[in-house]
Amino acid sequence: MIAEPDPFAEFLRPPLNETPSERATRRIREAEEKRISDAIDEQIRQERQILQKQKELVKVLLLGQSESGKSTTLKNFRLEYARDEWEAEKASWRAVIQLNLVRSITSILDTLQAEIDGEPPSTILDNDEPETPAQPRGSVDILSEFNDVDSNTSAQPALSLEEIQRFQLFRLKLAPLRRVEMDLKLRLGAATEEVTSMDEIPETQSDPGTEIYSLESPDSRHMLRMRKNRRRRIQGEEMVVRGLRWREFLTYGRTRSISGKTRASFEFQESAEGGAAEILSGCKEDMKRLWQDGDVRGILKMRKMEMENNAGFFLNDIDRIATLSYLPSDDDVVRSRLRTVGVQEYRIFVDTTNSNSRGSTPRREWVLYDVGGSRTMRRAWIPYFQDVNAIIFPISGFDEVLLEDPSVNRLNDSVGLWKAIISSRLLQHTTMVCFLNKCDILKRKLRSGIQFRNFVRDYGSQPNDITPIAKFIKDRFRNIAIKYSNQQRTTYIYTTSVTDTKATATTLRSVRDSIFRENLASAQFV
């Protein structure tokens, strides 16, 4: 069989009568062309590898309003599936927990001062009165009618001179905690401040490559200034820890291989943290007496200050936290409160089966995105909708209002958000997981006598008990998913209390199996 001639041979044959200098020039040119061709081939190969890896990634987005439990859910994922990194970072949460405790104390002191000054209790959340027929059917009631301020004030028993003196003594003895609060807030940055107004974050965002920090702070010369042209893997603003991103602050707990200037900044902050521990230790007994005082508890109850239901509640752990040697436990970190600013990304490796032998168990990489939930931050959500495999949507607080907009009931806001997410065409192939969160707090509220039907008209005369109420809310959100989805899909709804790490670990395994199952189904493997 005669081989066919190579059609390119004529083009590749060296020119006739080629001189030695022309040959050398040609070979140099051909070598450069081959180098460029090989580089293009290598780039294509790497891009194919990246594309294949992206296909294997499981992207999970945690959405929901502020304080619904998104960040706590993320902490549970990391506790379960990124244990080594969790252990390395755990000590770095001490400052956050100290701040949570101090803020609880200063909040009580401010409430006592308001009582001394004769300020009327807030009625913003008082909605235990029966509904009026004029309210629209199916609405979630937001505010009750405000009672006359003078009548409320006159109904309050006047404080005795002994009570006033005792409360003022508490304020005097615990005054050093104000400085501790200020120092810790300076250390931890923007995430320590809750958004209390729709106007607090301007519409015009700063350059995404520019870190935000205060030049007026006493340790500004130690701050790490990020290069403006540095590209971030995470879009949107991140919380800043005295000029350092919060993630970098936690990373310092894992590794000390950082620059001298950065190390000086951290050492300054560690020194401040040690000073906070000393002051907390010195104020420990007075903090305990304040929290255990019966008259103080009575005033808090009258003013509807439910400290136990607040995120970052550590008043029952003063003996353990207000010490020089305190190190956070797993539960402490999970229960701590630090507002999410912008979008944070975490990567974990999740076992694909329930086998206990992790060494031989196949694992998949998950990317978890935790986003700020306040209304001012929701514009940052949409870029993360693309190619997301699952959304975890925690809900909580049927009798509360949004901190940034007191005219909106939290449950009503969650219903509106759920409808918008479910109906989005960008998310029509996304697995939806809804957490009916903070069930432990829900139980306490119902046992205290708060009537669910006073806030949700459609509930009617059903029992004021956790089981039928949980079923009612789950059915409501499941029906919304069925009605507003662009195509048929399964929605997974769980009752959770994400501060209960053991129970949540079981729920997360169920979530993991659900996401893997839906992911395989979408790939037409099952």
C-alpha positions, -999 to +999 in steps of 0.1 A: +000+000+000+014+033-011+014+060+016-004+092+007+019+122+006+018+146+035+000+178+023+020+199+048+054+186+038+058+212+011+052+240+036+075+225+062+104+217+038+134+241+043+138+266+015+162+256-013+196+272-014+192+283+023+222+300+036+237+291+071+225+325+085+190+320+071+189+285+085+199+298+120+172+325+119+146+300+107+154+276+135+152+304+161+118+314+147+105+278+147+117+273+183+098+304+194+067+293+175+068+259+191+073+275+225+042+297+220+022+267+207+032+245+237+022+274+261-012+276+244-016+238+247-006+240+284-031+268+291-059+248+274-050+218+295-050+238+327-083+255+318-098+220+311-086+209+346-101+240+362-134+234+344-134+198+354-127+207+390-154+234+390-179+207+378-169+186+408-173+214+433-205+216+453-214+253+458-236+261+488-250+295+495-264+305+529-291+331+524-316+347+548-321+377+570-296+389+596-295+368+628-315+340+613-286+315+619-266+315+586-232+320+602-240+295+630-249+270+604-216+276+586-198+271+619-215+237+623-204+227+588-168+236+596-169+220+630-181+187+613-160+187+581-130+210+587-120+200+622-083+208+620-088+243+607-116+248+633-092+238+661-065+261+649-088+291+648-108+285+679-087+305+703-090+335+680-127+337+689-120+346+725-122+384+718-156+380+701-170+360+730-156+385+755-173+413+736-206+394+735-204+391+773-195+427+779-222+440+756-248+420+775-237+436+807-236+471+793-270+465+777-284+457+812-267+488+827-283+510+800-317+495+807-313+502+844-303+538+836-334+542+814-355+529+844-338+554+867-344+582+842-381+573+839-380+564+802-411+544+792-406+508+781-405+502+744-437+489+729-422+480+695-426+443+700-456+442+722-482+423+701-500+401+725-533+419+721-560+401+700-561+410+663-587+433+649-609+422+621-596+450+600-563+433+596-559+416+562-562+378+561-529+360+558-509+389+571-482+386+597-489+413+622-460+437+628-468+463+654-494+466+681-511+499+687-490+522+709-505+528+743-504+563+757-469+569+771-482+587+802-505+559+812-476+534+808-453+555+828-478+560+856-484+523+858-447+516+866-438+513+902-413+540+913-379+528+922-369+531+958-339+551+969-321+519+979-327+504+944-314+535+927-283+536+948-277+498+942-281+502+904-259+532+903-232+513+923-234+485+897-228+511+870-198+526+889-182+492+896-187+480+860-176+512+844-142+497+832-162+474+809-170+504+787-134+507+779-131+470+772-161+472+749-145+501+730-111+483+727-126+451+715-148+469+689-117+486+676-100+453+673-128+435+655-140+463+632-172+468+613-187+434+622-192+445+658-219+470+648-254+459+639-271+476+610-300+496+627-310+517+597-316+513+560-293+544+555-262+532+573-245+517+543-242+540+513-252+529+479-218+538+464-193+511+473-156+518+477-130+503+454-133+465+459-095+463+461-091+488+489-092+478+525-112+501+549-095+511+581-093+541+605-061+562+604-071+578+637-067+546+657-037+545+681-021+515+663-026+527+628+011+525+621+009+487+626-019+482+601-015+460+570-025+480+540-036+458+511-025+467+476-053+484+456-047+461+426-049+430+446-077+408+432-099+393+458-114+358+455-144+370+475-165+398+460-180+426+481-168+441+513-153+420+540-152+428+577-120+444+587-101+436+619-081+468+626-069+470+590-067+433+587-094+411+572-112+390+598-102+358+579-065+368+582-070+375+619-083+339+624-055+326+602-030+341+626-042+315+651-030+287+626+003+301+615+029+326+626+047+329+593+037+366+587+056+398+582+071+417+611+047+447+607+017+424+606+030+404+636+035+437+655-002+445+649-013+411+661+009+413+692-006+447+700-041+432+697-031+402+718-019+426+744-052+444+743-070+411+746-050+403+777-060+436+792-096+428+785-093+394+803-078+411+834-106+436+836-132+409+831-116+388+858-117+418+881-153+425+874-165+389+875-182+390+909-200+423+902-212+410+868-226+379+885-244+399+911-259+422+885-272+392+864-285+374+895-302+404+911-340+398+913-349+434+909-327+437+878-344+406+863-378+421+870-369+453+852-356+434+822-388+414+820-410+445+823-390+461+795-391+429+774-354+425+774-351+387+768-314+383+772-314+345+770-329+347+735-302+370+721-274+358+699-241+358+718-257+351+753-230+342+778-243+356+811-247+321+825-210+314+818-194+344+836-174+322+860-158+304+831-153+333+806-142+360+830-108+344+837-073+350+825-069+315+812-102+313+793-102+294+760-134+290+740-151+257+736-167+245+705-201+255+718-188+289+727-177+296+692-209+283+677-230+305+700-209+337+696-223+365+676-203+386+650-222+402+622-213+390+587-202+419+565-201+413+528-195+378+516-172+351+531-161+320+514-151+288+531-140+255+516-145+221+532-142+185+521-173+165+528-175+127+530-198+113+503-209+084+526-216+079+563-185+058+568-165+065+599-131+057+583-125+091+567-091+080+552-107+056+527-140+075+522-145+094+489-147+132+496-160+161+476-150+197+479-177+221+490-175+259+487-198+276+513-207+313+509-220+332+539-235+365+530-247+394+551-284+392+556-294+428+565-314+446+538-285+469+530-264+439+520-288+418+499-276+434+467-244+414+470-263+381+467-271+379+430-235+373+417-234+341+437-265+326+422-247+314+392-239+277+392-248+273+429-258+237+438-278+244+469-292+272+491-296+268+528-322+293+541-326+296+579-357+313+593-365+324+628-384+350+649-422+351+644-427+378+670-397+400+662-390+428+638-360+436+616-333+456+634-327+478+604-364+483+597-387+480+628-418+482+605-412+447+591-419+415+609-391+390+606-413+361+596-430+382+570-396+393+556-386+356+554-417+347+535-410+375+510-374+364+506-383+328+502-408+336+474-382+357+456-355+331+458-378+302+448-391+321+418-357+332+405-349+316+371-312+317+380-320+292+408-345+269+391-321+240+392-308+247+427-315+224+457-335+244+483-330+236+520-350+255+546-341+255+583-369+264+607-342+275+632-340+284+669-367+259+678-353+260+714-361+297+716-395+291+700-404+266+727-394+290+755-415+318+740-446+296+736-442+283+772-439+319+785-474+325+771-467+343+738-496+334+714-485+325+679-520+332+665-516+369+676-489+373+649-501+349+622-538+352+615-540+320+593-530+298+623-565+303+638-574+284+669-548+256+667-529+247+699-501+271+709-476+243+709-443+237+691-454+207+671-484+221+653-467+255+649-436+240+634-458+219+610-478+250+600-446+270+592-430+241+573-462+236+553-464+273+545-428+274+531-432+241+513-464+253+496-446+285+485-419+264+470-444+243+451-464+273+439-435+296+428-409+272+415-403+275+377-400+237+375-408+207+397-382+201+424-379+187+459-376+212+488-360+200+521-372+216+553-358+208+588-365+220+623-332+230+639-315+247+667-280+253+652-265+262+686-271+225+695-240+211+677-248+174+682-283+176+669-272+199+640-245+174+630-272+148+623-292+174+603-261+184+583-255+148+573-291+146+560-285+179+542-253+165+527-271+134+515-299+155+500-275+177+481-255+148+468-286+130+457-300+161+438-265+168+423-263+133+409-299+135+396-291+167+378-260+150+362-283+122+351-265+096+372-296+085+390 
